[in-house]
Amino acid sequence: MKITRRKLAASLAASAVAMAQPQSPSAAAADEDLRAARDRLKAASDALARREVPMAAEPAFRFEA
C-alpha cells in the first residue's frame, strides 16, 4: 500500500483531532446530574420557605443607580 506524505499527514491530523476532543458524558449521567441539581434547589427553596422574615427586615446589600 502506497501512501503519500500528504495523505499520511492528513490522516494523522484527523486522528489527533478526534482523540483531543473530550468525551461527552452519557445521557444517563447528565440526567442524574440535572436531577441532583433540581433536588438541591428544591431543598434550599423549602428551607427558605420555612423561615419567617419580617417585612421590616433590610437586605444585607444596597441597590444604587
N, CA, C and O atoms as a CHARMM CRD file, in Angstrom:
* protein
*
  260
    1    1 MET  N      0.84900  -1.17500   0.00000 PROA 1      0.00000
    2    1 MET  CA     0.00000   0.00000   0.00000 PROA 1      0.00000
    3    1 MET  C      0.89000   1.23100   0.00000 PROA 1      0.00000
    4    1 MET  O      1.79100   1.36900   0.82700 PROA 1      0.00000
    5    2 LYS  N      0.62600   2.09900  -0.92100 PROA 2      0.00000
    6    2 LYS  CA     1.44900   3.28500  -1.08000 PROA 2      0.00000
    7    2 LYS  C      0.65100   4.50900  -0.60900 PROA 2      0.00000
    8    2 LYS  O     -0.44400   4.78000  -1.10100 PROA 2      0.00000
    9    3 ILE  N      1.22500   5.23800   0.35700 PROA 3      0.00000
   10    3 ILE  CA     0.57100   6.43400   0.89500 PROA 3      0.00000
   11    3 ILE  C      1.52800   7.60900   0.72600 PROA 3      0.00000
   12    3 ILE  O      2.71000   7.51500   1.05700 PROA 3      0.00000
   13    4 THR  N      1.01200   8.69200   0.21900 PROA 4      0.00000
   14    4 THR  CA     1.84700   9.88000   0.07200 PROA 4      0.00000
   15    4 THR  C      2.00100  10.56300   1.42500 PROA 4      0.00000
   16    4 THR  O      1.21500  10.32900   2.34200 PROA 4      0.00000
   17    5 ARG  N      2.99900  11.39200   1.53700 PROA 5      0.00000
   18    5 ARG  CA     3.22700  12.11700   2.78600 PROA 5      0.00000
   19    5 ARG  C      2.04900  13.02800   3.10800 PROA 5      0.00000
   20    5 ARG  O      1.69900  13.20900   4.27400 PROA 5      0.00000
   21    6 ARG  N      1.44600  13.59500   2.08500 PROA 6      0.00000
   22    6 ARG  CA     0.31900  14.49700   2.29000 PROA 6      0.00000
   23    6 ARG  C     -0.88100  13.75000   2.88000 PROA 6      0.00000
   24    6 ARG  O     -1.52400  14.24500   3.80500 PROA 6      0.00000
   25    7 LYS  N     -1.18400  12.55800   2.34700 PROA 7      0.00000
   26    7 LYS  CA    -2.28900  11.75100   2.87200 PROA 7      0.00000
   27    7 LYS  C     -1.99200  11.25500   4.28200 PROA 7      0.00000
   28    7 LYS  O     -2.88100  11.20500   5.13200 PROA 7      0.00000
   29    8 LEU  N     -0.73000  10.88600   4.52400 PROA 8      0.00000
   30    8 LEU  CA    -0.33700  10.43700   5.85700 PROA 8      0.00000
   31    8 LEU  C     -0.49800  11.56300   6.87400 PROA 8      0.00000
   32    8 LEU  O     -1.00500  11.34400   7.97400 PROA 8      0.00000
   33    9 ALA  N     -0.06700  12.76100   6.50600 PROA 9      0.00000
   34    9 ALA  CA    -0.19000  13.91100   7.40700 PROA 9      0.00000
   35    9 ALA  C     -1.65500  14.23700   7.67100 PROA 9      0.00000
   36    9 ALA  O     -2.02700  14.55600   8.80000 PROA 9      0.00000
   37   10 ALA  N     -2.48500  14.15900   6.64200 PROA 10     0.00000
   38   10 ALA  CA    -3.91100  14.45400   6.81200 PROA 10     0.00000
   39   10 ALA  C     -4.57200  13.43200   7.72000 PROA 10     0.00000
   40   10 ALA  O     -5.39600  13.79100   8.56100 PROA 10     0.00000
   41   11 SER  N     -4.22200  12.16000   7.55900 PROA 11     0.00000
   42   11 SER  CA    -4.84600  11.13600   8.40500 PROA 11     0.00000
   43   11 SER  C     -4.36800  11.23900   9.85200 PROA 11     0.00000
   44   11 SER  O     -5.14600  11.01000  10.77800 PROA 11     0.00000
   45   12 LEU  N     -3.08300  11.58500  10.05500 PROA 12     0.00000
   46   12 LEU  CA    -2.57800  11.76100  11.42200 PROA 12     0.00000
   47   12 LEU  C     -3.21300  12.97500  12.08900 PROA 12     0.00000
   48   12 LEU  O     -3.53900  12.93600  13.27500 PROA 12     0.00000
   49   13 ALA  N     -3.39000  14.05300  11.32600 PROA 13     0.00000
   50   13 ALA  CA    -4.01400  15.24400  11.89500 PROA 13     0.00000
   51   13 ALA  C     -5.46300  14.96800  12.26700 PROA 13     0.00000
   52   13 ALA  O     -5.93500  15.42000  13.31000 PROA 13     0.00000
   53   14 ALA  N     -6.16900  14.23200  11.42400 PROA 14     0.00000
   54   14 ALA  CA    -7.57400  13.92200  11.71000 PROA 14     0.00000
   55   14 ALA  C     -7.69900  13.03000  12.93700 PROA 14     0.00000
   56   14 ALA  O     -8.60800  13.20700  13.74800 PROA 14     0.00000
   57   15 SER  N     -6.78600  12.07300  13.07100 PROA 15     0.00000
   58   15 SER  CA    -6.86600  11.18700  14.24200 PROA 15     0.00000
   59   15 SER  C     -6.47800  11.92800  15.51300 PROA 15     0.00000
   60   15 SER  O     -7.02400  11.64900  16.58000 PROA 15     0.00000
   61   16 ALA  N     -5.53200  12.87900  15.41400 PROA 16     0.00000
   62   16 ALA  CA    -5.14300  13.66200  16.59100 PROA 16     0.00000
   63   16 ALA  C     -6.29500  14.55300  17.05600 PROA 16     0.00000
   64   16 ALA  O     -6.52200  14.70400  18.25600 PROA 16     0.00000
   65   17 VAL  N     -7.01300  15.13500  16.11200 PROA 17     0.00000
   66   17 VAL  CA    -8.15700  15.97700  16.46900 PROA 17     0.00000
   67   17 VAL  C     -9.25300  15.12900  17.10500 PROA 17     0.00000
   68   17 VAL  O     -9.88100  15.54800  18.07700 PROA 17     0.00000
   69   18 ALA  N     -9.47700  13.95600  16.56700 PROA 18     0.00000
   70   18 ALA  CA   -10.52400  13.08800  17.10900 PROA 18     0.00000
   71   18 ALA  C    -10.18700  12.63700  18.52400 PROA 18     0.00000
   72   18 ALA  O    -11.08500  12.50200  19.35600 PROA 18     0.00000
   73   19 MET  N     -8.93000  12.40600  18.80800 PROA 19     0.00000
   74   19 MET  CA    -8.53100  11.96500  20.15000 PROA 19     0.00000
   75   19 MET  C     -8.51300  13.12300  21.12900 PROA 19     0.00000
   76   19 MET  O     -8.67700  12.91000  22.33100 PROA 19     0.00000
   77   20 ALA  N     -8.31600  14.35500  20.64400 PROA 20     0.00000
   78   20 ALA  CA    -8.22800  15.51500  21.52600 PROA 20     0.00000
   79   20 ALA  C     -9.59600  15.97600  22.01100 PROA 20     0.00000
   80   20 ALA  O     -9.67500  16.68200  23.01700 PROA 20     0.00000
   81   21 GLN  N    -10.66400  15.60400  21.33700 PROA 21     0.00000
   82   21 GLN  CA   -11.99700  16.03100  21.74500 PROA 21     0.00000
   83   21 GLN  C    -12.39100  15.30400  23.01800 PROA 21     0.00000
   84   21 GLN  O    -12.24100  14.08600  23.10900 PROA 21     0.00000
   85   22 PRO  N    -12.90000  16.05000  24.01700 PROA 22     0.00000
   86   22 PRO  CA   -13.30100  15.40100  25.26500 PROA 22     0.00000
   87   22 PRO  C    -14.51600  14.50200  25.05900 PROA 22     0.00000
   88   22 PRO  O    -15.37300  14.77800  24.21900 PROA 22     0.00000
   89   23 GLN  N    -14.57500  13.46000  25.81100 PROA 23     0.00000
   90   23 GLN  CA   -15.70200  12.54600  25.73900 PROA 23     0.00000
   91   23 GLN  C    -16.91300  13.19700  26.40800 PROA 23     0.00000
   92   23 GLN  O    -16.80800  13.69900  27.52800 PROA 23     0.00000
   93   24 SER  N    -18.03100  13.19200  25.74400 PROA 24     0.00000
   94   24 SER  CA   -19.23400  13.76100  26.32600 PROA 24     0.00000
   95   24 SER  C    -19.82300  12.75700  27.31300 PROA 24     0.00000
   96   24 SER  O    -19.80800  11.55200  27.06300 PROA 24     0.00000
   97   25 PRO  N    -20.34100  13.25600  28.43200 PROA 25     0.00000
   98   25 PRO  CA   -20.92900  12.32900  29.40300 PROA 25     0.00000
   99   25 PRO  C    -22.17100  11.66600  28.82100 PROA 25     0.00000
  100   25 PRO  O    -22.83400  12.21600  27.94200 PROA 25     0.00000
  101   26 SER  N    -22.46100  10.52000  29.30800 PROA 26     0.00000
  102   26 SER  CA   -23.62900   9.80900  28.79100 PROA 26     0.00000
  103   26 SER  C    -24.90300  10.55200  29.17800 PROA 26     0.00000
  104   26 SER  O    -24.91200  11.35000  30.11600 PROA 26     0.00000
  105   27 ALA  N    -25.94900  10.28500  28.46100 PROA 27     0.00000
  106   27 ALA  CA   -27.22200  10.95300  28.72300 PROA 27     0.00000
  107   27 ALA  C    -27.74700  10.59900  30.11100 PROA 27     0.00000
  108   27 ALA  O    -28.36500  11.43600  30.76800 PROA 27     0.00000
  109   28 ALA  N    -27.51100   9.38500  30.55700 PROA 28     0.00000
  110   28 ALA  CA   -27.98600   8.97800  31.88200 PROA 28     0.00000
  111   28 ALA  C    -27.25900   9.75800  32.96800 PROA 28     0.00000
  112   28 ALA  O    -27.87500  10.17600  33.94800 PROA 28     0.00000
  113   29 ALA  N    -25.94900   9.95700  32.80000 PROA 29     0.00000
  114   29 ALA  CA   -25.18400  10.71200  33.79200 PROA 29     0.00000
  115   29 ALA  C    -25.62800  12.18000  33.80100 PROA 29     0.00000
  116   29 ALA  O    -25.73000  12.79300  34.86300 PROA 29     0.00000
  117   30 ALA  N    -25.88800  12.73200  32.62800 PROA 30     0.00000
  118   30 ALA  CA   -26.33800  14.12300  32.54600 PROA 30     0.00000
  119   30 ALA  C    -27.71300  14.27500  33.19100 PROA 30     0.00000
  120   30 ALA  O    -27.96200  15.25300  33.89400 PROA 30     0.00000
  121   31 ASP  N    -28.60200  13.31600  32.95600 PROA 31     0.00000
  122   31 ASP  CA   -29.92700  13.36800  33.57500 PROA 31     0.00000
  123   31 ASP  C    -29.82200  13.25000  35.09000 PROA 31     0.00000
  124   31 ASP  O    -30.55700  13.91600  35.82000 PROA 31     0.00000
  125   32 GLU  N    -28.92200  12.41300  35.55800 PROA 32     0.00000
  126   32 GLU  CA   -28.73900  12.24700  37.00200 PROA 32     0.00000
  127   32 GLU  C    -28.18500  13.52400  37.63200 PROA 32     0.00000
  128   32 GLU  O    -28.60700  13.90400  38.72400 PROA 32     0.00000
  129   33 ASP  N    -27.24100  14.19200  36.95400 PROA 33     0.00000
  130   33 ASP  CA   -26.70800  15.45500  37.44900 PROA 33     0.00000
  131   33 ASP  C    -27.79500  16.51400  37.50200 PROA 33     0.00000
  132   33 ASP  O    -27.88100  17.27100  38.46900 PROA 33     0.00000
  133   34 LEU  N    -28.62300  16.57100  36.47000 PROA 34     0.00000
  134   34 LEU  CA   -29.71000  17.54300  36.43200 PROA 34     0.00000
  135   34 LEU  C    -30.71200  17.28200  37.54900 PROA 34     0.00000
  136   34 LEU  O    -31.17200  18.21400  38.20800 PROA 34     0.00000
  137   35 ARG  N    -31.04500  16.02800  37.75700 PROA 35     0.00000
  138   35 ARG  CA   -31.98700  15.66200  38.81400 PROA 35     0.00000
  139   35 ARG  C    -31.41300  16.02000  40.19300 PROA 35     0.00000
  140   35 ARG  O    -32.13900  16.50500  41.06000 PROA 35     0.00000
  141   36 ALA  N    -30.11800  15.78100  40.39000 PROA 36     0.00000
  142   36 ALA  CA   -29.48500  16.11600  41.67400 PROA 36     0.00000
  143   36 ALA  C    -29.48400  17.62600  41.89900 PROA 36     0.00000
  144   36 ALA  O    -29.73300  18.08700  43.01300 PROA 36     0.00000
  145   37 ALA  N    -29.20800  18.39400  40.85300 PROA 37     0.00000
  146   37 ALA  CA   -29.21600  19.85500  40.98500 PROA 37     0.00000
  147   37 ALA  C    -30.61800  20.36600  41.30600 PROA 37     0.00000
  148   37 ALA  O    -30.78100  21.27000  42.12600 PROA 37     0.00000
  149   38 ARG  N    -31.62400  19.79200  40.66300 PROA 38     0.00000
  150   38 ARG  CA   -33.00400  20.21200  40.95200 PROA 38     0.00000
  151   38 ARG  C    -33.40600  19.84000  42.37300 PROA 38     0.00000
  152   38 ARG  O    -34.11600  20.59800  43.03500 PROA 38     0.00000
  153   39 ASP  N    -32.96100  18.68400  42.84600 PROA 39     0.00000
  154   39 ASP  CA   -33.26500  18.28000  44.22200 PROA 39     0.00000
  155   39 ASP  C    -32.61600  19.23000  45.22700 PROA 39     0.00000
  156   39 ASP  O    -33.23200  19.58900  46.23100 PROA 39     0.00000
  157   40 ARG  N    -31.36000  19.64200  44.95700 PROA 40     0.00000
  158   40 ARG  CA   -30.68700  20.59200  45.85500 PROA 40     0.00000
  159   40 ARG  C    -31.39800  21.93200  45.86000 PROA 40     0.00000
  160   40 ARG  O    -31.54800  22.55400  46.91200 PROA 40     0.00000
  161   41 LEU  N    -31.83800  22.38200  44.68900 PROA 41     0.00000
  162   41 LEU  CA   -32.55700  23.65100  44.58800 PROA 41     0.00000
  163   41 LEU  C    -33.87800  23.58200  45.33900 PROA 41     0.00000
  164   41 LEU  O    -34.25200  24.52600  46.03500 PROA 41     0.00000
  165   42 LYS  N    -34.57900  22.47500  45.20000 PROA 42     0.00000
  166   42 LYS  CA   -35.86200  22.30200  45.90600 PROA 42     0.00000
  167   42 LYS  C    -35.64700  22.27500  47.41000 PROA 42     0.00000
  168   42 LYS  O    -36.42500  22.86800  48.15700 PROA 42     0.00000
  169   43 ALA  N    -34.59200  21.58700  47.86500 PROA 43     0.00000
  170   43 ALA  CA   -34.30600  21.52300  49.30100 PROA 43     0.00000
  171   43 ALA  C    -33.97700  22.91000  49.84900 PROA 43     0.00000
  172   43 ALA  O    -34.43800  23.27300  50.93100 PROA 43     0.00000
  173   44 ALA  N    -33.19000  23.68100  49.11700 PROA 44     0.00000
  174   44 ALA  CA   -32.85700  25.03600  49.56200 PROA 44     0.00000
  175   44 ALA  C    -34.09700  25.92200  49.57200 PROA 44     0.00000
  176   44 ALA  O    -34.28500  26.72300  50.48800 PROA 44     0.00000
  177   45 SER  N    -34.93500  25.78100  48.56100 PROA 45     0.00000
  178   45 SER  CA   -36.16200  26.56000  48.49900 PROA 45     0.00000
  179   45 SER  C    -37.09500  26.22100  49.66000 PROA 45     0.00000
  180   45 SER  O    -37.70300  27.10900  50.25700 PROA 45     0.00000
  181   46 ASP  N    -37.20300  24.94000  49.97200 PROA 46     0.00000
  182   46 ASP  CA   -38.04300  24.52100  51.08900 PROA 46     0.00000
  183   46 ASP  C    -37.50600  25.04100  52.41500 PROA 46     0.00000
  184   46 ASP  O    -38.28300  25.44700  53.27900 PROA 46     0.00000
  185   47 ALA  N    -36.19900  25.03300  52.58200 PROA 47     0.00000
  186   47 ALA  CA   -35.59100  25.54100  53.81500 PROA 47     0.00000
  187   47 ALA  C    -35.85600  27.03400  53.97400 PROA 47     0.00000
  188   47 ALA  O    -36.11700  27.50400  55.08200 PROA 47     0.00000
  189   48 LEU  N    -35.79100  27.77900  52.87500 PROA 48     0.00000
  190   48 LEU  CA   -36.06900  29.21200  52.93800 PROA 48     0.00000
  191   48 LEU  C    -37.55200  29.48000  53.19100 PROA 48     0.00000
  192   48 LEU  O    -37.89800  30.45100  53.86500 PROA 48     0.00000
  193   49 ALA  N    -38.41100  28.64700  52.66900 PROA 49     0.00000
  194   49 ALA  CA   -39.84900  28.84400  52.84600 PROA 49     0.00000
  195   49 ALA  C    -40.27000  28.61000  54.29700 PROA 49     0.00000
  196   49 ALA  O    -41.27600  29.16400  54.73900 PROA 49     0.00000
  197   50 ARG  N    -39.52900  27.81100  55.03300 PROA 50     0.00000
  198   50 ARG  CA   -39.87000  27.55500  56.43500 PROA 50     0.00000
  199   50 ARG  C    -39.52000  28.72900  57.34600 PROA 50     0.00000
  200   50 ARG  O    -40.05400  28.83300  58.45000 PROA 50     0.00000
  201   51 ARG  N    -38.63400  29.60700  56.89700 PROA 51     0.00000
  202   51 ARG  CA   -38.22900  30.75800  57.69400 PROA 51     0.00000
  203   51 ARG  C    -39.23500  31.88500  57.56000 PROA 51     0.00000
  204   51 ARG  O    -39.77200  32.13100  56.48000 PROA 51     0.00000
  205   52 GLU  N    -39.48100  32.56000  58.65800 PROA 52     0.00000
  206   52 GLU  CA   -40.34300  33.74100  58.64000 PROA 52     0.00000
  207   52 GLU  C    -39.44600  34.97400  58.70100 PROA 52     0.00000
  208   52 GLU  O    -38.64400  35.12300  59.62200 PROA 52     0.00000
  209   53 VAL  N    -39.58700  35.84700  57.72300 PROA 53     0.00000
  210   53 VAL  CA   -38.79900  37.07000  57.67700 PROA 53     0.00000
  211   53 VAL  C    -39.76500  38.24200  57.76700 PROA 53     0.00000
  212   53 VAL  O    -40.66600  38.37200  56.93900 PROA 53     0.00000
  213   54 PRO  N    -39.58000  39.09900  58.77500 PROA 54     0.00000
  214   54 PRO  CA   -40.48800  40.24600  58.89200 PROA 54     0.00000
  215   54 PRO  C    -40.30800  41.21000  57.71900 PROA 54     0.00000
  216   54 PRO  O    -39.22400  41.30500  57.14400 PROA 54     0.00000
  217   55 MET  N    -41.36600  41.91200  57.37600 PROA 55     0.00000
  218   55 MET  CA   -41.32500  42.84500  56.25700 PROA 55     0.00000
  219   55 MET  C    -40.35300  43.99800  56.51700 PROA 55     0.00000
  220   55 MET  O    -39.84300  44.60100  55.57200 PROA 55     0.00000
  221   56 ALA  N    -40.09400  44.30600  57.78200 PROA 56     0.00000
  222   56 ALA  CA   -39.20600  45.41600  58.11400 PROA 56     0.00000
  223   56 ALA  C    -37.72900  45.02600  57.97500 PROA 56     0.00000
  224   56 ALA  O    -36.85800  45.88800  58.08400 PROA 56     0.00000
  225   57 ALA  N    -37.44300  43.78700  57.74400 PROA 57     0.00000
  226   57 ALA  CA   -36.05000  43.34600  57.62000 PROA 57     0.00000
  227   57 ALA  C    -35.41900  43.96500  56.38100 PROA 57     0.00000
  228   57 ALA  O    -36.02000  43.99900  55.30700 PROA 57     0.00000
  229   58 GLU  N    -34.20000  44.44900  56.55200 PROA 58     0.00000
  230   58 GLU  CA   -33.49800  45.06300  55.43800 PROA 58     0.00000
  231   58 GLU  C    -32.52000  44.05000  54.84300 PROA 58     0.00000
  232   58 GLU  O    -31.96300  43.21900  55.56000 PROA 58     0.00000
  233   59 PRO  N    -32.32000  44.12500  53.55700 PROA 59     0.00000
  234   59 PRO  CA   -31.34700  43.21200  52.95100 PROA 59     0.00000
  235   59 PRO  C    -29.93100  43.58700  53.36600 PROA 59     0.00000
  236   59 PRO  O    -29.69600  44.69700  53.84400 PROA 59     0.00000
  237   60 ALA  N    -29.00300  42.68400  53.19100 PROA 60     0.00000
  238   60 ALA  CA   -27.62100  42.92700  53.57900 PROA 60     0.00000
  239   60 ALA  C    -26.85800  43.68800  52.49500 PROA 60     0.00000
  240   60 ALA  O    -25.63100  43.77000  52.55300 PROA 60     0.00000
  241   61 PHE  N    -27.54400  44.23200  51.53100 PROA 61     0.00000
  242   61 PHE  CA   -26.91400  44.97700  50.45700 PROA 61     0.00000
  243   61 PHE  C    -27.80800  46.13400  50.06200 PROA 61     0.00000
  244   61 PHE  O    -28.98100  46.18500  50.42900 PROA 61     0.00000
  245   62 ARG  N    -27.23300  47.07000  49.30200 PROA 62     0.00000
  246   62 ARG  CA   -27.99000  48.23100  48.85500 PROA 62     0.00000
  247   62 ARG  C    -27.96600  48.31400  47.35300 PROA 62     0.00000
  248   62 ARG  O    -26.94500  48.04800  46.71900 PROA 62     0.00000
  249   63 PHE  N    -29.09400  48.68400  46.78500 PROA 63     0.00000
  250   63 PHE  CA   -29.16600  48.90900  45.35100 PROA 63     0.00000
  251   63 PHE  C    -28.93600  50.37300  45.09700 PROA 63     0.00000
  252   63 PHE  O    -29.62900  51.22100  45.65900 PROA 63     0.00000
  253   64 GLU  N    -27.98000  50.67800  44.26700 PROA 64     0.00000
  254   64 GLU  CA   -27.72200  52.08100  43.91000 PROA 64     0.00000
  255   64 GLU  C    -27.67500  52.20000  42.39900 PROA 64     0.00000
  256   64 GLU  O    -27.14600  51.33100  41.70500 PROA 64     0.00000
  257   65 ALA  N    -28.23700  53.28500  41.90500 PROA 65     0.00000
  258   65 ALA  CA   -28.20500  53.50900  40.45200 PROA 65     0.00000
  259   65 ALA  C    -27.05100  54.39100  40.07900 PROA 65     0.00000
  260   65 ALA  O    -26.85900  54.69100  38.90100 PROA 65     0.00000
